[in-house]
Amino acid sequence: MTTITTFSADDVAEHLGELGALLHACVRDGASIGFVLPHTQADGEAWWGGKVLPALRGGGLVLLVARQEGRIVGAVQLDCDTPPNQPHRAEIRKLLVHPDFRRRGIARALMAGIERAAAGRGRSLVTLDTRTGDKAEPLYASLGYRTVGTIPGYCLDPAEDRLDATTIMYKPL
């Protein structure tokens, strides 16, 4: 059984090792989430502690974590730190599911939870980007996300010496 919980900054600090391991496993598996190989668990822990934890303390970020049998197996973020002319919008970031736990509905559960969190914060539009052609792109489409377009050469592939395109998507809530 998967449980989805909202993590605070204190929760992140308490679980840095597990969160770092989750991020590291996803990057090693080829996820295009802003990191390139070589990537260590310590790199992952530093990112959670240096980027996510302060944003949670600032109040502009929501972090949901998925657990199975007490183990952290997934996470997703909602960035609500938008400009004054976009109080209705939020950006979904870093949908992570550990490679050993994929194809079990965890990503869908995290997305449903983060959409509820967005609506609960008065957000009526969510946006995201994903590597064009990645496994997550059809998932997002099946959840009702619409494609705006693609940007070629957007980011480095995490493992290969090439630039990948990204697909920009949105969903009205």
Secondary structure, DSSP 8 states (H G I E B T S, - for coil): -EEEEEE-HHHHHHTHHHHHHHHHHHHHTT--SS--SS--HHHHHHHIIIIIHHHHHHTSEEEEEEEETTEEEEEEEEE----TT-TTEEEEEEEEE-GGG-SSSHHHHHHHHHHHHHHHTT--EEEEEEETT-THHHHHHHTT-EEEEEEEEEEE-SSSSSEEEEEEEEEE-
